[in-house]
Amino acid sequence: MFLYLQLYPFSQTIGFKAGLNISNTKGLNACPDDKAGWNAGAIVQFKINKRFYVQPELLYAGKGHRFHPPFASDSGAIRLNYVNMPILFCYKADDKLSILLGPELGYLANSTVRYNKSVFDQTGRYPRVDVGIDLGFSYKINTSLGADLRFNYGFKDIQYTDYAGYTAPIKGGNRVFQAGLFYLLRKLHFPFLL
């Protein structure tokens, strides 16, 4: 019996994206408010067939929340800056609209707390790894430019650990609405053995 390998063309499209995050960490603080941040990074699209493609991304994203303690005049913000890697499975509803769904893995690069005009470095006080899921859609404005809107739901609890090693009983998770623009550069074609 002979085994034959067939050579198929395999294409990928590379690009970049940037946008706005509206984030919260539900449950982490008694008085959380949404916080605006940004995201930016690179994307790659691997075409499977006419309807499906996979889109891994590597993004730097600002998350966290604002807070306003009761009976206090000042407000503050917890900033959690992540390096995120979503892997999105995408369905093309038509030539312009795609539905996106997939897991997201995040690594906490740094964290700070700003309160009463002071900034405190909190890197190492929160868990380094976050795991969540993304759901959203994208719309191609033309062959290169597009926009997307998605929601990220973080599954992993975020709990503050102080310098003595005490973990606070209050915990929460990342919740992020993300809107942005992406720009696709060009398609690269590679042979693929199947």
C-alpha positions as CSV (number, residue, x, y, z in Angstrom):
1,M,0.0,0.0,0.0
2,F,1.4,3.4,-1.0
3,L,0.8,6.6,0.9
4,Y,0.5,9.8,-1.2
5,L,0.8,13.3,0.2
6,Q,-1.0,16.0,-1.7
7,L,0.2,19.5,-1.8
8,Y,-2.4,22.2,-1.2
9,P,-2.0,26.0,-1.3
10,F,-2.3,27.5,2.2
11,S,-2.8,31.2,2.6
12,Q,-2.7,33.6,5.6
13,T,-3.3,37.3,5.9
14,I,-1.4,39.4,8.4
15,G,-2.4,42.8,9.8
16,F,-2.6,45.1,12.7
17,K,-5.4,46.4,15.0
18,A,-6.0,49.0,17.6
19,G,-9.0,50.1,19.6
20,L,-10.8,51.1,22.8
21,N,-11.5,48.9,25.8
22,I,-14.3,49.6,28.3
23,S,-13.5,47.3,31.2
24,N,-14.6,46.4,34.7
25,T,-13.7,43.7,37.2
26,K,-17.1,42.8,38.6
27,G,-16.9,41.9,42.3
28,L,-13.3,43.0,42.9
29,N,-14.4,46.3,44.5
30,A,-17.4,47.3,46.4
31,C,-17.9,50.4,44.1
32,P,-16.6,49.5,40.7
33,D,-17.1,51.8,37.7
34,D,-16.2,51.2,34.0
35,K,-12.7,52.3,33.0
36,A,-11.6,53.2,29.5
37,G,-8.3,51.8,28.1
38,W,-6.8,50.8,24.8
39,N,-5.6,47.8,22.9
40,A,-3.2,47.3,20.0
41,G,-1.3,44.5,18.4
42,A,-1.0,42.1,15.4
43,I,-3.4,39.7,13.9
44,V,-3.1,36.7,11.5
45,Q,-6.0,35.2,9.5
46,F,-5.7,31.5,8.4
47,K,-8.3,30.7,5.8
48,I,-9.9,27.3,6.1
49,N,-12.5,27.6,3.4
50,K,-14.9,30.1,1.9
51,R,-16.8,30.5,5.2
52,F,-14.4,29.8,8.0
53,Y,-11.1,31.1,9.1
54,V,-9.0,31.2,12.3
55,Q,-7.7,34.5,13.7
56,P,-4.9,34.4,16.3
57,E,-4.0,37.8,17.8
58,L,-1.3,39.2,20.0
59,L,-2.5,42.3,21.8
60,Y,-1.4,44.7,24.6
61,A,-4.6,45.7,26.4
62,G,-5.5,47.9,29.3
63,K,-8.1,46.5,31.7
64,G,-9.2,47.2,35.3
65,H,-11.8,49.5,36.8
66,R,-12.4,52.8,38.5
67,F,-13.7,53.1,42.0
68,H,-15.2,55.8,44.2
69,P,-15.2,54.9,47.9
70,P,-18.4,55.7,49.9
71,F,-18.2,59.1,51.7
72,A,-15.0,60.0,49.9
73,S,-14.5,62.9,47.5
74,D,-11.7,61.3,45.6
75,S,-11.9,58.5,43.0
76,G,-9.2,56.0,41.9
77,A,-8.5,53.4,39.3
78,I,-7.0,49.9,39.2
79,R,-5.1,49.4,36.0
80,L,-4.3,45.9,34.8
81,N,-2.2,45.8,31.7
82,Y,-2.2,42.5,29.9
83,V,-0.5,40.8,26.9
84,N,-3.4,38.9,25.4
85,M,-3.6,36.1,22.9
86,P,-7.1,35.5,21.6
87,I,-7.6,32.6,19.2
88,L,-10.8,33.4,17.3
89,F,-12.8,30.9,15.2
90,C,-14.6,33.0,12.6
91,Y,-17.6,32.4,10.4
92,K,-18.2,34.7,7.4
93,A,-21.9,35.4,7.2
94,D,-21.2,37.3,3.9
95,D,-18.3,39.0,2.2
96,K,-18.2,41.7,4.8
97,L,-19.7,40.4,8.1
98,S,-18.0,37.7,10.3
99,I,-19.0,36.2,13.6
100,L,-16.1,35.7,16.1
101,L,-15.8,33.2,19.0
102,G,-12.8,31.8,20.8
103,P,-10.7,31.6,23.9
104,E,-8.4,34.3,25.2
105,L,-5.2,33.8,27.3
106,G,-3.8,36.8,29.1
107,Y,-0.6,37.5,30.9
108,L,-0.6,40.4,33.4
109,A,2.4,42.6,32.4
110,N,2.0,45.2,35.2
111,S,-0.7,46.7,37.5
112,T,-1.0,50.0,39.3
113,V,-3.5,51.7,41.6
114,R,-4.1,55.4,41.3
115,Y,-5.8,57.1,44.2
116,N,-5.7,60.6,45.6
117,K,-3.2,61.8,43.0
118,S,-0.8,59.0,44.0
119,V,0.2,55.9,41.9
120,F,1.2,52.6,43.5
121,D,2.9,49.8,41.7
122,Q,0.8,46.6,42.3
123,T,2.7,44.3,40.0
124,G,2.8,40.9,41.6
125,R,-0.2,41.5,43.8
126,Y,-2.7,40.1,41.3
127,P,-2.7,36.8,39.4
128,R,-0.4,36.8,36.4
129,V,-2.6,34.6,34.2
130,D,-6.1,35.2,33.0
131,V,-8.3,33.0,30.9
132,G,-11.5,34.1,29.2
133,I,-13.7,33.8,26.1
134,D,-14.4,36.4,23.3
135,L,-17.6,36.8,21.4
136,G,-18.2,39.4,18.8
137,F,-18.3,40.3,15.1
138,S,-16.2,42.1,12.5
139,Y,-17.1,44.1,9.5
140,K,-14.9,44.7,6.4
141,I,-15.1,48.3,5.2
142,N,-13.0,47.5,2.2
143,T,-10.4,44.8,1.2
144,S,-7.9,46.1,3.8
145,L,-9.8,48.1,6.4
146,G,-12.3,46.8,8.9
147,A,-13.9,47.2,12.3
148,D,-14.8,44.8,15.1
149,L,-16.8,44.8,18.3
150,R,-16.5,42.1,20.9
151,F,-17.1,41.2,24.6
152,N,-14.5,39.4,26.7
153,Y,-15.6,37.4,29.8
154,G,-12.8,36.4,32.1
155,F,-13.3,33.1,33.9
156,K,-10.4,33.3,36.3
157,D,-10.9,35.0,39.7
158,I,-8.8,38.1,40.3
159,Q,-7.9,38.5,44.0
160,Y,-5.6,40.9,45.6
161,T,-2.7,39.5,47.6
162,D,-0.9,41.9,50.0
163,Y,2.8,42.0,50.8
164,A,2.4,39.7,53.7
165,G,0.8,37.0,51.5
166,Y,-2.8,37.6,52.6
167,T,-5.3,37.1,49.9
168,A,-8.4,39.3,50.1
169,P,-11.7,37.5,50.3
170,I,-13.2,39.9,47.7
171,K,-12.7,38.6,44.1
172,G,-13.8,39.4,40.7
173,G,-13.2,38.8,37.0
174,N,-12.4,40.8,33.9
175,R,-15.3,42.0,31.8
176,V,-14.3,44.0,28.7
177,F,-16.2,45.5,25.8
178,Q,-13.7,46.1,22.9
179,A,-14.2,48.2,19.8
180,G,-11.5,48.7,17.2
181,L,-10.2,49.0,13.7
182,F,-8.0,46.5,11.9
183,Y,-5.9,46.8,8.7
184,L,-4.9,43.8,6.7
185,L,-1.7,44.0,4.8
186,R,-1.5,41.2,2.3
187,K,-1.9,37.5,1.8
188,L,1.0,35.1,2.1
189,H,0.8,31.8,0.3
190,F,2.5,28.7,1.6
191,P,2.4,25.0,0.5
192,F,0.6,22.8,3.0
193,L,0.9,19.1,3.2
194,L,-2.2,17.2,3.9
